[in-house]
Amino acid sequence: MVAEQPAIIWQRHIDMPGAIAEHAIVGPYTPIAFELAATSRSRRVCGWEILLTNKRQLAHGDSVSLEDAKREVDAALHSITTDGSAQA
């Protein structure tokens, strides 16, 4: 029987003008979802990453929005915790 993945409880990660980022702690994993506003020198960026407790990046991806990034983190964590692989 496969164990249920715990619910992800998101918390504010950084508080900067033009940047929204949230993180969670799920066992040995730290998922982060972020959205950085466009500036005169860069385009808007949304994405996610999953770090291990040793800060090694396990998986990452680009997203359309912060909410999409959270859903994609959930799917990636499910993949990692059920079969041990990381899909980036």
N, CA, C and O of each residue as an XYZ file, in Angstrom:
352
protein
N       0.835     -1.180      0.000
C       0.000      0.000      0.000
C       0.880      1.243      0.000
O       1.853      1.311      0.751
N       0.547      2.235     -0.840
C       1.310      3.478     -0.934
C       0.807      4.447      0.115
O      -0.400      4.639      0.266
N       1.738      5.064      0.847
C       1.365      6.031      1.880
C       0.846      7.309      1.241
O       1.307      7.724      0.178
N      -0.121      7.922      1.907
C      -0.658      9.194      1.433
C       0.388     10.290      1.617
O       1.097     10.325      2.622
N       0.470     11.175      0.640
C       1.346     12.330      0.750
C       0.686     13.340      1.678
O      -0.497     13.635      1.512
N       1.426     13.883      2.663
C       0.806     14.863      3.551
C       0.418     16.123      2.779
O       1.027     16.452      1.761
N      -0.599     16.820      3.275
C      -1.010     18.077      2.648
C       0.123     19.091      2.754
O       0.834     19.145      3.758
N       0.277     19.880      1.721
C       1.307     20.918      1.727
C       0.718     22.166      2.371
O      -0.307     22.683      1.927
N       1.373     22.637      3.413
C       0.953     23.855      4.101
C       1.965     24.939      3.751
O       3.095     24.945      4.241
N       1.532     25.850      2.893
C       2.409     26.898      2.383
C       2.540     28.040      3.384
O       1.588     28.397      4.078
N       3.776     28.616      3.439
C       4.071     29.771      4.283
C       4.800     30.807      3.436
O       5.477     30.463      2.467
N       4.657     32.075      3.808
C       5.358     33.143      3.105
C       6.864     32.898      3.204
O       7.377     32.636      4.292
N       7.567     32.979      2.086
C       9.005     32.721      2.055
C       9.808     34.024      2.062
O      10.747     34.178      2.844
N       9.435     34.954      1.192
C      10.112     36.249      1.161
C       9.065     37.342      1.055
O       7.940     37.106      0.613
N       9.446     38.528      1.463
C       8.544     39.668      1.394
C       9.315     40.836      0.786
O       9.941     41.626      1.493
N       9.255     40.924     -0.532
C       9.928     41.993     -1.261
C       8.945     42.583     -2.263
O       8.087     41.866     -2.777
N       9.054     43.856     -2.545
C       8.185     44.432     -3.575
C       8.374     43.695     -4.902
O       9.503     43.486     -5.345
N       7.283     43.310     -5.520
C       7.355     42.652     -6.823
C       7.705     41.178     -6.783
O       7.871     40.553     -7.830
N       7.819     40.612     -5.591
C       8.166     39.192     -5.490
C       7.238     38.508     -4.496
O       6.999     39.010     -3.397
N       6.729     37.372     -4.897
C       5.924     36.542     -4.011
C       6.574     35.164     -4.028
O       6.798     34.589     -5.093
N       6.870     34.648     -2.866
C       7.412     33.292     -2.777
C       6.867     32.642     -1.520
O       6.743     33.274     -0.471
N       6.547     31.367     -1.651
C       6.055     30.595     -0.523
C       6.821     29.283     -0.462
O       7.269     28.762     -1.483
N       6.966     28.757      0.750
C       7.651     27.475      0.926
C       6.864     26.607      1.901
O       5.955     27.077      2.584
N       7.226     25.355      1.947
C       6.620     24.402      2.878
C       7.691     23.403      3.289
O       8.747     23.314      2.663
N       7.415     22.673      4.318
C       8.285     21.574      4.745
C       7.449     20.301      4.637
O       6.410     20.172      5.285
N       7.913     19.365      3.811
C       7.217     18.096      3.614
C       8.258     17.002      3.799
O       8.959     16.633      2.856
N       8.356     16.484      5.021
C       9.385     15.485      5.317
C      10.759     16.087      5.048
O      11.062     17.172      5.544
N      11.601     15.396      4.264
C      12.940     15.915      3.975
C      12.965     16.927      2.824
O      14.040     17.365      2.416
N      11.800     17.300      2.301
C      11.712     18.178      1.136
C      11.248     19.576      1.524
O      10.408     19.740      2.408
N      11.805     20.585      0.848
C      11.355     21.966      0.988
C      10.931     22.459     -0.388
O      11.777     22.886     -1.174
N       9.630     22.407     -0.695
C       9.172     22.963     -1.957
C       9.049     24.488     -1.842
O       8.652     25.013     -0.801
N       9.392     25.182     -2.923
C       9.282     26.638     -2.989
C       8.571     26.991     -4.294
O       8.932     26.495     -5.361
N       7.564     27.847     -4.198
C       6.855     28.361     -5.368
C       7.061     29.872     -5.378
O       7.001     30.512     -4.328
N       7.306     30.448     -6.558
C       7.610     31.882     -6.597
C       7.064     32.557     -7.849
O       6.828     31.926     -8.879
N       6.876     33.861     -7.716
C       6.491     34.715     -8.834
C       7.235     36.034     -8.668
O       7.063     36.731     -7.668
N       8.050     36.365     -9.640
C       8.820     37.601     -9.629
C       8.268     38.510    -10.714
O       8.187     38.116    -11.878
N       7.890     39.720    -10.338
C       7.292     40.661    -11.285
C       8.317     41.114    -12.323
O       9.522     41.118    -12.072
N       7.807     41.493    -13.487
C       8.668     42.034    -14.535
C       9.239     43.381    -14.086
O       8.593     44.145    -13.369
N      10.445     43.643    -14.523
C      11.074     44.946    -14.278
C      11.510     45.515    -15.624
O      11.289     44.898    -16.667
N      12.116     46.669    -15.596
C      12.597     47.260    -16.846
C      13.744     46.439    -17.450
O      14.067     46.597    -18.627
N      14.360     45.558    -16.638
C      15.490     44.754    -17.127
C      15.214     43.265    -17.218
O      16.059     42.513    -17.705
N      14.048     42.822    -16.761
C      13.766     41.382    -16.806
C      12.276     41.129    -16.983
O      11.440     41.973    -16.661
N      11.967     39.950    -17.500
C      10.571     39.563    -17.688
C      10.027     38.940    -16.403
O      10.791     38.580    -15.507
N       8.724     38.819    -16.322
C       8.067     38.169    -15.191
C       8.463     36.694    -15.176
O       8.526     36.054    -16.226
N       8.724     36.165    -13.999
C       9.152     34.775    -13.861
C       8.319     34.096    -12.783
O       8.196     34.605    -11.669
N       7.748     32.946    -13.119
C       7.041     32.103    -12.148
C       7.660     30.712    -12.225
O       8.038     30.244    -13.299
N       7.755     30.075    -11.090
C       8.294     28.723    -11.111
C       8.280     28.081     -9.745
O       7.659     28.569     -8.801
N       8.981     26.979     -9.674
C       9.026     26.215     -8.434
C      10.314     25.415     -8.387
O      10.971     25.197     -9.404
N      10.661     24.980     -7.174
C      11.779     24.061     -6.973
C      11.516     23.247     -5.722
O      10.768     23.656     -4.833
N      12.142     22.100     -5.677
C      12.073     21.248     -4.494
C      13.504     21.013     -4.046
O      14.337     20.516     -4.804
N      13.776     21.380     -2.801
C      15.106     21.209     -2.220
C      15.063     20.104     -1.175
O      14.043     19.887     -0.521
N      16.174     19.418     -1.030
C      16.329     18.475      0.077
C      16.831     19.248      1.288
O      17.220     20.409      1.156
N      16.832     18.636      2.455
C      17.248     19.328      3.669
C      18.688     19.823      3.588
O      19.051     20.757      4.304
N      19.512     19.228      2.742
C      20.890     19.691      2.582
C      20.996     20.799      1.540
O      22.099     21.141      1.114
N      19.860     21.365      1.124
C      19.749     22.472      0.161
C      20.075     22.073     -1.272
O      20.207     22.936     -2.139
N      20.207     20.767     -1.532
C      20.432     20.308     -2.899
C      19.110     20.343     -3.653
O      18.100     19.825     -3.177
N      19.125     20.959     -4.840
C      17.912     21.029     -5.646
C      17.614     19.665     -6.236
O      18.463     19.054     -6.885
N      16.404     19.198     -6.006
C      15.990     17.883     -6.472
C      15.189     17.976     -7.769
O      15.319     17.121     -8.645
N      14.359     19.018     -7.890
C      13.531     19.206     -9.084
C      13.172     20.679     -9.188
O      13.223     21.410     -8.199
N      12.807     21.115    -10.397
C      12.410     22.507    -10.603
C      11.590     22.611    -11.877
O      11.558     21.684    -12.687
N      10.934     23.742    -12.046
C      10.158     23.948    -13.258
C       9.678     25.381    -13.390
O       9.662     26.132    -12.414
N       9.288     25.755    -14.592
C       8.695     27.055    -14.874
C       7.185     26.908    -14.833
O       6.651     25.838    -15.126
N       6.496     27.981    -14.470
C       5.040     27.951    -14.344
C       4.436     29.212    -14.933
O       5.131     30.189    -15.214
N       3.128     29.167    -15.110
C       2.389     30.318    -15.621
C       2.036     31.281    -14.487
O       2.030     32.496    -14.681
N       1.742     30.738    -13.307
C       1.342     31.558    -12.160
C       1.816     30.894    -10.870
O       2.283     29.754    -10.873
N       1.688     31.622     -9.783
C       2.061     31.067     -8.481
C       1.185     29.869     -8.131
O       1.687     28.874     -7.610
N      -0.098     29.946     -8.405
C      -0.994     28.829     -8.114
C      -0.652     27.603     -8.969
O      -0.705     26.474     -8.483
N      -0.304     27.825    -10.236
C       0.140     26.704    -11.081
C       1.409     26.088    -10.515
O       1.557     24.866    -10.503
N       2.325     26.929    -10.045
C       3.576     26.430     -9.466
C       3.290     25.522     -8.272
O       3.927     24.479     -8.120
N       2.347     25.908     -7.434
C       1.993     25.079     -6.269
C       1.416     23.732     -6.706
O       1.745     22.696     -6.129
N       0.557     23.749     -7.724
C      -0.012     22.484     -8.224
C       1.084     21.600     -8.821
O       1.071     20.383     -8.639
N       2.030     22.213     -9.533
C       3.116     21.448    -10.147
C       4.048     20.869     -9.089
O       4.548     19.756     -9.251
N       4.286     21.608     -8.011
C       5.073     21.078     -6.886
C       4.375     19.853     -6.303
O       5.017     18.840     -6.025
N       3.069     19.948     -6.120
C       2.310     18.824     -5.564
C       2.474     17.579     -6.437
O       2.707     16.483     -5.927
N       2.353     17.755     -7.751
C       2.507     16.617     -8.667
C       3.934     16.069     -8.629
O       4.126     14.853     -8.629
N       4.926     16.944     -8.598
C       6.321     16.494     -8.563
C       6.623     15.763     -7.261
O       7.297     14.733     -7.272
N       6.134     16.282     -6.147
C       6.348     15.595     -4.864
C       5.678     14.230     -4.864
O       6.229     13.259     -4.344
N       4.493     14.159     -5.447
C       3.803     12.868     -5.524
C       4.656     11.869     -6.311
O       4.789     10.712     -5.913
N       5.223     12.316     -7.415
C       6.081     11.456     -8.233
C       7.325     11.022     -7.450
O       7.716      9.855     -7.494
N       7.928     11.945     -6.751
C       9.143     11.652     -5.997
C       8.854     10.669     -4.853
O       9.604      9.717     -4.638
N       7.772     10.910     -4.135
C       7.496     10.084     -2.954
C       6.909      8.732     -3.295
O       6.982      7.815     -2.478
N       6.318      8.574     -4.498
C       5.742      7.267     -4.827
C       6.708      6.362     -5.571
O       6.669      5.144     -5.398
N       7.580      6.941     -6.402
C       8.505      6.063     -7.134
C       9.971      6.461     -7.004
O      10.837      5.847     -7.626
N      10.257      7.497     -6.191
C      11.635      7.864     -5.942
C      12.310      8.627     -7.057
O      13.508      8.894     -6.971
N      11.584      8.989     -8.103
C      12.212      9.726     -9.202
C      11.871     11.198     -9.091
O      10.897     11.576     -8.440
N      12.674     12.014     -9.725
C      12.429     13.449     -9.787
C      12.191     13.833    -11.235
O      13.041     13.591    -12.091
N      11.057     14.421    -11.512
C      10.744     14.882    -12.859
C      10.895     16.390    -12.886
O      10.176     17.085    -12.169
N      11.799     16.913    -13.681
C      11.996     18.353    -13.764
C      11.595     18.855    -15.121
O      11.689     20.053    -15.388
